[in-house]
Amino acid sequence: MSVEKEIAPLVLIVSGPSGSGKSTLVQKILELPGTMPSVSCTTRPRRATESSGKCYDFVSEAEFDAMAARGEFLEYARVFGRHSYGTPKKWLEESRKRGLDLVLEIDVQGAAQVKEKLPKSVAIFILPPSREELERRLRSRGQDSEEEIARRLAEAREEIAAFGKYYDFCVVNEDVERAGREVQAIVTALRCTSSRRRDQVQRLLASFGG
Ligand code: 5GP
């Protein structure tokens, strides 16, 4: 068995307000070898640009409730008070089986649940540089109604106010290239922590003999 497989893979939670650019930064993390995404289930209707299985598994309310009742979610939440989103536990099992660091893109309620269940998980909070810029980004996506944009801005304020409690890292997404380098650097640094390198140190020592 390889050294990496003996250590539980990282569970990386990425969250932040809608429009903060977290999906792009999640993709930057997933460019690193040794990572895999978690695919959430949601009851939200699919957008024209989305296909099932890639961004989300789109399920009915009844399917979602049945999965929750069977205890199949690591976490789940009702986001914006309307649709349910959840992380199936199967991705955690898959990441452990394959020895790959798991990346979760979830909201702040979900992040709090994962941190409570898996205290070793690492939460990264993505922030927009300003409220104005967040609003501009939400509008330029052209996917939400005025009502939805107003809801997402109000929600963003709540999320930012609550962030300090659960997040280990905070990345301000002003320049996406720079923010991308920062999230990759966080993952790289986490992989180099001495507790995760203990076995390698032991093997190195053993290779000296004596
Ligand atoms: P959207 O509808 O724009 O794709 O996502 C809305 C919000 O739901 C985003 O903040 C997104 O991160 C969050 N979200 C996506 N998947 C999950 C999940 O599995 N669990 C939780 N708690 N939130 C999620």
Residues whose N, C-alpha, C, O or C-beta is under 5 A from the ligand:
A	BS01	5GP	G16 S40 C41 Y76 A77 V79 Y85 G86 T87 E105 I106 D107 G110
